[in-house]
């Protein structure tokens, strides 16, 4: 399918990098906030190396992606602007090494971003049966993504990302990534909404309910993928305007979830506040304070907690995946603290 005539390729690429730099600014702030919350302001005796490593890797890849994009921008519009075809011809050559590396980085970040399936695992009470389909989709996405990178490197005679031989792998990657995120988004959103329903229908947190569902489920990322895949199969150069910023969204979404958890604003925390607030209104003595302490940093609904057993926290849920660190080392038991230090 030929590229759509609605917007020139050079203009689309310039707009894409401009938008990506804006998203990179958001990513930059979130990354350093996340780093501070996992190290300086942590509530646990030990640093959670798993989350810290994931955050650093994704930010490093995001930085490399936007840097390569900026380098291609300078090369196309300044150094090679007088070459035959101008900047448009330069940006249409998908086999340029910097572009191939960008595609590979985008693939890796997309795979890590799609791995929000771990969040689905925690939300559903550590039930792997709910994660089988998303895991299979992630594996298929990885295969298509790395094969796509190889095809881009060998596509010296192809001057369009919409060429049929590339469209097969591109389309498969985008479709699988979209399917993964839609499945995970629906599973998490349904579970989180069910948890909020346990809060007696209080209206005080109705806006938090919507916001937390959107962030925790990665719904923003899913919407971006819908726009990306639609524009790609329409053959429109506007596809690039969405494609490059998504490389930042893949890092922003999981980092935002980590920050949300560290600030005790996950679905379980909000549900706990709803329950405690309702209980305070029902049993509060005359003249007593209405301020209720935040609950611990729960990241998944816990049937044991509902039945009166010990609660699990976000960090203790992850402790099983961190070698050498026990649940006791990572548990958070700061009852009565209403804000993050």
C-alpha beads as a LAMMPS data file, in Angstrom:
LAMMPS data file: protein, C-alpha beads

341 atoms
340 bonds

1 atom types
1 bond types

-500.0 500.0 xlo xhi
-500.0 500.0 ylo yhi
-500.0 500.0 zlo zhi

Masses

1 110.0

Atoms # bond

1 1 1 0.000 0.000 0.000
2 1 1 1.422 3.379 -0.952
3 1 1 1.975 6.016 1.665
4 1 1 -0.873 8.433 2.002
5 1 1 -0.502 11.865 0.355
6 1 1 -2.041 13.667 3.310
7 1 1 1.287 14.761 4.831
8 1 1 4.854 14.796 3.393
9 1 1 7.244 12.289 4.953
10 1 1 9.789 14.907 6.055
11 1 1 7.088 16.966 7.763
12 1 1 5.691 13.848 9.452
13 1 1 9.137 12.879 10.738
14 1 1 9.857 16.371 12.055
15 1 1 6.528 16.418 13.895
16 1 1 7.161 12.917 15.258
17 1 1 10.532 13.824 16.788
18 1 1 9.107 17.032 18.236
19 1 1 6.336 15.061 19.949
20 1 1 8.775 12.406 21.102
21 1 1 10.933 15.021 22.821
22 1 1 7.850 16.241 24.708
23 1 1 7.102 12.700 25.869
24 1 1 10.761 12.224 26.714
25 1 1 10.503 15.216 29.057
26 1 1 7.646 13.463 30.872
27 1 1 9.654 10.243 30.892
28 1 1 12.680 12.081 32.309
29 1 1 10.737 13.525 35.254
30 1 1 8.986 10.234 35.998
31 1 1 12.240 8.273 35.829
32 1 1 14.052 10.416 38.383
33 1 1 10.972 10.473 40.612
34 1 1 10.846 6.699 40.383
35 1 1 14.563 6.441 41.171
36 1 1 14.166 8.625 44.258
37 1 1 11.180 6.621 45.503
38 1 1 12.960 3.304 45.013
39 1 1 16.197 4.437 46.690
40 1 1 16.247 7.631 48.783
41 1 1 12.593 7.643 49.845
42 1 1 12.031 3.888 49.902
43 1 1 9.948 2.342 52.678
44 1 1 11.806 -0.974 52.666
45 1 1 15.094 -1.996 54.313
46 1 1 16.592 -2.981 50.947
47 1 1 16.421 -1.466 47.480
48 1 1 14.177 -3.400 45.103
49 1 1 16.774 -4.229 42.470
50 1 1 14.241 -5.754 40.074
51 1 1 12.127 -2.627 39.706
52 1 1 15.190 -0.390 39.728
53 1 1 16.805 -2.395 36.939
54 1 1 13.669 -2.354 34.791
55 1 1 13.282 1.399 35.193
56 1 1 16.921 2.094 34.294
57 1 1 16.923 -0.193 31.250
58 1 1 13.731 1.275 29.810
59 1 1 14.904 4.844 30.370
60 1 1 18.276 4.079 28.754
61 1 1 16.592 2.650 25.668
62 1 1 14.173 5.577 25.517
63 1 1 17.073 8.029 25.707
64 1 1 18.932 6.205 22.931
65 1 1 15.789 6.195 20.766
66 1 1 15.136 9.937 21.007
67 1 1 18.855 10.681 20.534
68 1 1 18.995 8.647 17.317
69 1 1 15.839 10.368 16.110
70 1 1 17.367 13.777 16.721
71 1 1 20.586 12.716 14.987
72 1 1 18.596 11.591 11.923
73 1 1 16.725 14.887 11.997
74 1 1 19.957 16.874 11.795
75 1 1 21.387 14.597 9.126
76 1 1 18.309 14.710 6.919
77 1 1 17.471 18.415 7.207
78 1 1 20.998 19.872 7.399
79 1 1 23.784 17.610 6.166
80 1 1 21.915 15.868 3.318
81 1 1 19.233 18.403 2.494
82 1 1 20.710 19.088 -0.988
83 1 1 20.868 15.419 -1.971
84 1 1 18.509 14.136 -4.724
85 1 1 15.019 13.854 -3.273
86 1 1 15.892 16.034 -0.273
87 1 1 15.017 15.087 3.318
88 1 1 12.031 13.034 2.173
89 1 1 14.261 10.601 0.267
90 1 1 16.595 10.280 3.244
91 1 1 13.821 9.473 5.707
92 1 1 12.232 6.975 3.322
93 1 1 15.385 4.795 3.335
94 1 1 14.517 2.341 6.090
95 1 1 17.843 0.468 5.866
96 1 1 19.974 3.329 7.237
97 1 1 21.845 1.922 10.292
98 1 1 20.520 4.586 12.686
99 1 1 16.956 3.746 11.633
100 1 1 17.550 -0.004 12.014
101 1 1 18.896 0.539 15.536
102 1 1 15.840 2.703 16.335
103 1 1 13.552 -0.092 15.148
104 1 1 15.425 -2.621 17.321
105 1 1 15.228 -0.340 20.378
106 1 1 11.529 0.249 19.748
107 1 1 11.009 -3.517 19.614
108 1 1 12.840 -4.158 22.898
109 1 1 11.026 -1.338 24.691
110 1 1 7.697 -2.555 23.318
111 1 1 8.347 -6.063 24.625
112 1 1 9.297 -4.730 28.067
113 1 1 6.301 -2.397 28.013
114 1 1 3.992 -5.252 27.030
115 1 1 5.340 -7.187 30.004
116 1 1 2.878 -5.233 32.152
117 1 1 1.390 -8.715 32.298
118 1 1 3.191 -8.994 35.685
119 1 1 0.782 -6.340 36.891
120 1 1 -2.114 -8.494 35.708
121 1 1 -0.594 -11.415 37.607
122 1 1 -0.495 -9.434 40.857
123 1 1 -3.937 -7.871 40.438
124 1 1 -5.494 -11.303 39.927
125 1 1 -4.061 -12.656 43.160
126 1 1 -0.944 -14.278 41.632
127 1 1 -3.004 -16.477 39.324
128 1 1 -0.858 -17.436 36.314
129 1 1 -3.866 -18.852 34.473
130 1 1 -5.012 -15.299 33.785
131 1 1 -1.625 -14.522 32.176
132 1 1 -1.190 -17.454 29.786
133 1 1 -2.675 -15.701 26.738
134 1 1 -0.804 -12.383 27.281
135 1 1 2.501 -14.266 27.719
136 1 1 2.000 -16.162 24.449
137 1 1 1.188 -12.892 22.689
138 1 1 4.371 -11.278 24.065
139 1 1 6.488 -14.172 22.775
140 1 1 4.902 -13.864 19.340
141 1 1 5.485 -10.080 19.412
142 1 1 9.167 -10.608 20.193
143 1 1 9.578 -12.986 17.253
144 1 1 7.874 -10.577 14.852
145 1 1 9.741 -7.572 16.227
146 1 1 13.250 -8.972 15.856
147 1 1 12.426 -10.443 12.446
148 1 1 11.147 -7.014 11.437
149 1 1 14.483 -5.466 12.475
150 1 1 16.390 -7.927 10.273
151 1 1 14.139 -7.152 7.295
152 1 1 14.676 -3.422 7.792
153 1 1 18.467 -3.933 7.749
154 1 1 18.247 -5.822 4.454
155 1 1 15.787 -3.465 2.768
156 1 1 18.304 -1.323 0.838
157 1 1 16.059 -1.215 -2.228
158 1 1 12.874 -0.482 -0.308
159 1 1 12.152 3.167 0.342
160 1 1 8.962 2.835 2.311
161 1 1 7.981 1.256 5.612
162 1 1 4.705 0.412 3.876
163 1 1 6.327 -2.002 1.392
164 1 1 4.572 -5.366 1.377
165 1 1 7.553 -7.406 2.654
166 1 1 7.881 -5.032 5.626
167 1 1 4.170 -4.587 6.130
168 1 1 3.759 -8.278 6.924
169 1 1 6.104 -8.108 9.926
170 1 1 5.259 -4.547 10.940
171 1 1 1.560 -5.266 10.833
172 1 1 2.000 -8.504 12.774
173 1 1 4.068 -6.780 15.465
174 1 1 1.633 -3.880 15.868
175 1 1 -1.394 -6.180 15.886
176 1 1 0.100 -8.567 18.445
177 1 1 1.223 -5.710 20.668
178 1 1 -2.259 -4.203 20.467
179 1 1 -3.876 -7.551 21.232
180 1 1 -1.576 -8.023 24.250
181 1 1 -2.399 -4.615 25.665
182 1 1 -6.127 -4.888 25.021
183 1 1 -6.288 -8.265 26.784
184 1 1 -4.201 -7.080 29.746
185 1 1 -6.033 -3.737 29.942
186 1 1 -9.438 -5.451 30.055
187 1 1 -8.307 -8.012 32.645
188 1 1 -6.777 -5.385 34.935
189 1 1 -9.596 -2.873 34.492
190 1 1 -12.250 -5.472 35.323
191 1 1 -10.381 -6.645 38.405
192 1 1 -9.665 -3.120 39.639
193 1 1 -13.262 -2.065 39.103
194 1 1 -14.435 -5.128 41.034
195 1 1 -12.133 -4.175 43.896
196 1 1 -13.640 -0.691 43.960
197 1 1 -17.122 -2.189 43.991
198 1 1 -16.203 -3.730 47.325
199 1 1 -15.921 -0.206 48.704
200 1 1 -19.678 0.185 49.232
201 1 1 -20.102 2.516 46.284
202 1 1 -18.659 5.597 48.008
203 1 1 -18.637 8.639 45.745
204 1 1 -15.708 10.417 47.425
205 1 1 -13.180 8.525 45.293
206 1 1 -15.079 8.323 41.997
207 1 1 -12.479 10.374 40.135
208 1 1 -9.606 8.402 41.624
209 1 1 -11.302 5.212 40.488
210 1 1 -11.255 6.289 36.850
211 1 1 -7.718 7.697 37.026
212 1 1 -6.251 4.649 38.764
213 1 1 -7.936 2.258 36.327
214 1 1 -6.556 4.188 33.348
215 1 1 -2.998 4.289 34.712
216 1 1 -2.758 0.801 36.180
217 1 1 -4.234 -0.922 33.150
218 1 1 -1.990 0.871 30.668
219 1 1 -5.045 2.144 28.808
220 1 1 -3.164 5.187 27.450
221 1 1 -0.648 2.911 25.758
222 1 1 -3.424 0.805 24.263
223 1 1 -5.140 3.870 22.776
224 1 1 -1.840 4.977 21.208
225 1 1 -1.408 1.525 19.674
226 1 1 -4.893 1.711 18.153
227 1 1 -3.966 5.012 16.478
228 1 1 -0.636 3.583 15.310
229 1 1 -2.034 0.444 13.713
230 1 1 -4.926 2.318 12.083
231 1 1 -2.645 4.864 10.424
232 1 1 -0.181 2.171 9.351
233 1 1 -2.728 0.038 7.534
234 1 1 -4.181 3.182 5.950
235 1 1 -0.724 3.783 4.503
236 1 1 -0.548 7.315 5.890
237 1 1 2.725 9.049 6.689
238 1 1 0.947 10.377 9.797
239 1 1 1.779 6.922 11.193
240 1 1 5.274 8.215 12.043
241 1 1 3.778 10.954 14.223
242 1 1 2.450 8.239 16.521
243 1 1 5.187 5.628 16.054
244 1 1 8.122 7.569 17.524
245 1 1 6.355 8.945 20.643
246 1 1 5.179 5.403 21.477
247 1 1 8.837 4.538 22.138
248 1 1 8.566 6.881 25.143
249 1 1 5.121 5.667 26.184
250 1 1 6.458 2.131 26.526
251 1 1 8.670 3.426 29.338
252 1 1 6.268 6.009 30.759
253 1 1 3.448 3.536 31.453
254 1 1 5.318 1.036 33.706
255 1 1 7.290 3.829 35.387
256 1 1 4.033 5.618 36.180
257 1 1 2.689 2.438 37.756
258 1 1 5.797 2.137 39.953
259 1 1 5.454 5.774 41.062
260 1 1 1.745 5.227 41.734
261 1 1 2.581 2.260 43.937
262 1 1 5.289 4.119 45.811
263 1 1 2.846 6.958 46.544
264 1 1 0.282 4.425 47.816
265 1 1 -2.268 5.329 45.171
266 1 1 -2.841 1.946 43.549
267 1 1 -6.265 0.367 43.272
268 1 1 -5.809 -1.568 46.509
269 1 1 -4.774 1.577 48.372
270 1 1 -7.771 3.536 47.102
271 1 1 -10.071 0.610 47.887
272 1 1 -8.642 0.493 51.404
273 1 1 -9.230 4.207 51.837
274 1 1 -12.815 3.842 50.648
275 1 1 -13.452 1.037 53.133
276 1 1 -11.798 2.826 56.052
277 1 1 -13.532 6.095 55.210
278 1 1 -16.922 4.387 55.136
279 1 1 -16.142 2.682 58.436
280 1 1 -15.083 5.971 59.993
281 1 1 -18.328 7.647 58.963
282 1 1 -20.338 4.762 60.352
283 1 1 -18.588 4.425 63.724
284 1 1 -16.824 7.782 64.296
285 1 1 -17.596 9.216 67.754
286 1 1 -18.872 12.761 67.948
287 1 1 -16.061 15.270 67.490
288 1 1 -13.518 12.693 66.343
289 1 1 -11.154 13.485 63.484
290 1 1 -12.160 12.323 60.014
291 1 1 -8.553 11.874 58.896
292 1 1 -7.767 8.236 58.239
293 1 1 -4.260 6.834 57.680
294 1 1 -3.438 5.376 54.294
295 1 1 -3.247 1.625 54.013
296 1 1 -0.006 -0.156 53.179
297 1 1 1.124 -0.322 49.579
298 1 1 -1.081 -3.217 48.448
299 1 1 -0.715 -3.985 44.757
300 1 1 -3.055 -6.929 44.442
301 1 1 -6.330 -7.874 46.020
302 1 1 -5.662 -10.500 48.615
303 1 1 -8.312 -13.024 49.561
304 1 1 -6.431 -13.701 52.800
305 1 1 -6.759 -10.062 53.769
306 1 1 -10.488 -10.113 53.099
307 1 1 -10.847 -13.162 55.314
308 1 1 -8.857 -11.645 58.167
309 1 1 -5.445 -13.135 57.317
310 1 1 -2.201 -11.207 56.817
311 1 1 -2.085 -8.769 53.926
312 1 1 0.471 -8.815 51.146
313 1 1 2.039 -5.710 49.750
314 1 1 3.278 -4.723 46.309
315 1 1 6.928 -5.206 47.252
316 1 1 6.291 -8.455 49.064
317 1 1 4.427 -9.742 46.004
318 1 1 7.487 -8.989 43.912
319 1 1 9.900 -10.445 46.440
320 1 1 9.405 -13.934 45.083
321 1 1 10.933 -12.791 41.809
322 1 1 13.959 -11.078 43.424
323 1 1 16.707 -13.597 44.245
324 1 1 18.134 -13.414 47.727
325 1 1 15.465 -11.150 49.141
326 1 1 12.742 -12.462 51.421
327 1 1 9.227 -11.221 51.804
328 1 1 10.082 -9.983 55.287
329 1 1 12.847 -7.812 53.854
330 1 1 10.519 -6.211 51.339
331 1 1 7.275 -5.978 53.270
332 1 1 5.861 -2.597 54.071
333 1 1 4.225 -2.158 57.429
334 1 1 4.021 1.587 57.935
335 1 1 0.481 1.827 59.172
336 1 1 -0.713 5.279 60.110
337 1 1 1.429 7.282 57.680
338 1 1 -0.829 9.345 55.497
339 1 1 1.673 10.551 52.915
340 1 1 4.852 9.547 51.168
341 1 1 7.895 11.185 52.773

Bonds

1 1 1 2
2 1 2 3
3 1 3 4
4 1 4 5
5 1 5 6
6 1 6 7
7 1 7 8
8 1 8 9
9 1 9 10
10 1 10 11
11 1 11 12
12 1 12 13
13 1 13 14
14 1 14 15
15 1 15 16
16 1 16 17
17 1 17 18
18 1 18 19
19 1 19 20
20 1 20 21
21 1 21 22
22 1 22 23
23 1 23 24
24 1 24 25
25 1 25 26
26 1 26 27
27 1 27 28
28 1 28 29
29 1 29 30
30 1 30 31
31 1 31 32
32 1 32 33
33 1 33 34
34 1 34 35
35 1 35 36
36 1 36 37
37 1 37 38
38 1 38 39
39 1 39 40
40 1 40 41
41 1 41 42
42 1 42 43
43 1 43 44
44 1 44 45
45 1 45 46
46 1 46 47
47 1 47 48
48 1 48 49
49 1 49 50
50 1 50 51
51 1 51 52
52 1 52 53
53 1 53 54
54 1 54 55
55 1 55 56
56 1 56 57
57 1 57 58
58 1 58 59
59 1 59 60
60 1 60 61
61 1 61 62
62 1 62 63
63 1 63 64
64 1 64 65
65 1 65 66
66 1 66 67
67 1 67 68
68 1 68 69
69 1 69 70
70 1 70 71
71 1 71 72
72 1 72 73
73 1 73 74
74 1 74 75
75 1 75 76
76 1 76 77
77 1 77 78
78 1 78 79
79 1 79 80
80 1 80 81
81 1 81 82
82 1 82 83
83 1 83 84
84 1 84 85
85 1 85 86
86 1 86 87
87 1 87 88
88 1 88 89
89 1 89 90
90 1 90 91
91 1 91 92
92 1 92 93
93 1 93 94
94 1 94 95
95 1 95 96
96 1 96 97
97 1 97 98
98 1 98 99
99 1 99 100
100 1 100 101
101 1 101 102
102 1 102 103
103 1 103 104
104 1 104 105
105 1 105 106
106 1 106 107
107 1 107 108
108 1 108 109
109 1 109 110
110 1 110 111
111 1 111 112
112 1 112 113
113 1 113 114
114 1 114 115
115 1 115 116
116 1 116 117
117 1 117 118
118 1 118 119
119 1 119 120
120 1 120 121
121 1 121 122
122 1 122 123
123 1 123 124
124 1 124 125
125 1 125 126
126 1 126 127
127 1 127 128
128 1 128 129
129 1 129 130
130 1 130 131
131 1 131 132
132 1 132 133
133 1 133 134
134 1 134 135
135 1 135 136
136 1 136 137
137 1 137 138
138 1 138 139
139 1 139 140
140 1 140 141
141 1 141 142
142 1 142 143
143 1 143 144
144 1 144 145
145 1 145 146
146 1 146 147
147 1 147 148
148 1 148 149
149 1 149 150
150 1 150 151
151 1 151 152
152 1 152 153
153 1 153 154
154 1 154 155
155 1 155 156
156 1 156 157
157 1 157 158
158 1 158 159
159 1 159 160
160 1 160 161
161 1 161 162
162 1 162 163
163 1 163 164
164 1 164 165
165 1 165 166
166 1 166 167
167 1 167 168
168 1 168 169
169 1 169 170
170 1 170 171
171 1 171 172
172 1 172 173
173 1 173 174
174 1 174 175
175 1 175 176
176 1 176 177
177 1 177 178
178 1 178 179
179 1 179 180
180 1 180 181
181 1 181 182
182 1 182 183
183 1 183 184
184 1 184 185
185 1 185 186
186 1 186 187
187 1 187 188
188 1 188 189
189 1 189 190
190 1 190 191
191 1 191 192
192 1 192 193
193 1 193 194
194 1 194 195
195 1 195 196
196 1 196 197
197 1 197 198
198 1 198 199
199 1 199 200
200 1 200 201
201 1 201 202
202 1 202 203
203 1 203 204
204 1 204 205
205 1 205 206
206 1 206 207
207 1 207 208
208 1 208 209
209 1 209 210
210 1 210 211
211 1 211 212
212 1 212 213
213 1 213 214
214 1 214 215
215 1 215 216
216 1 216 217
217 1 217 218
218 1 218 219
219 1 219 220
220 1 220 221
221 1 221 222
222 1 222 223
223 1 223 224
224 1 224 225
225 1 225 226
226 1 226 227
227 1 227 228
228 1 228 229
229 1 229 230
230 1 230 231
231 1 231 232
232 1 232 233
233 1 233 234
234 1 234 235
235 1 235 236
236 1 236 237
237 1 237 238
238 1 238 239
239 1 239 240
240 1 240 241
241 1 241 242
242 1 242 243
243 1 243 244
244 1 244 245
245 1 245 246
246 1 246 247
247 1 247 248
248 1 248 249
249 1 249 250
250 1 250 251
251 1 251 252
252 1 252 253
253 1 253 254
254 1 254 255
255 1 255 256
256 1 256 257
257 1 257 258
258 1 258 259
259 1 259 260
260 1 260 261
261 1 261 262
262 1 262 263
263 1 263 264
264 1 264 265
265 1 265 266
266 1 266 267
267 1 267 268
268 1 268 269
269 1 269 270
270 1 270 271
271 1 271 272
272 1 272 273
273 1 273 274
274 1 274 275
275 1 275 276
276 1 276 277
277 1 277 278
278 1 278 279
279 1 279 280
280 1 280 281
281 1 281 282
282 1 282 283
283 1 283 284
284 1 284 285
285 1 285 286
286 1 286 287
287 1 287 288
288 1 288 289
289 1 289 290
290 1 290 291
291 1 291 292
292 1 292 293
293 1 293 294
294 1 294 295
295 1 295 296
296 1 296 297
297 1 297 298
298 1 298 299
299 1 299 300
300 1 300 301
301 1 301 302
302 1 302 303
303 1 303 304
304 1 304 305
305 1 305 306
306 1 306 307
307 1 307 308
308 1 308 309
309 1 309 310
310 1 310 311
311 1 311 312
312 1 312 313
313 1 313 314
314 1 314 315
315 1 315 316
316 1 316 317
317 1 317 318
318 1 318 319
319 1 319 320
320 1 320 321
321 1 321 322
322 1 322 323
323 1 323 324
324 1 324 325
325 1 325 326
326 1 326 327
327 1 327 328
328 1 328 329
329 1 329 330
330 1 330 331
331 1 331 332
332 1 332 333
333 1 333 334
334 1 334 335
335 1 335 336
336 1 336 337
337 1 337 338
338 1 338 339
339 1 339 340
340 1 340 341
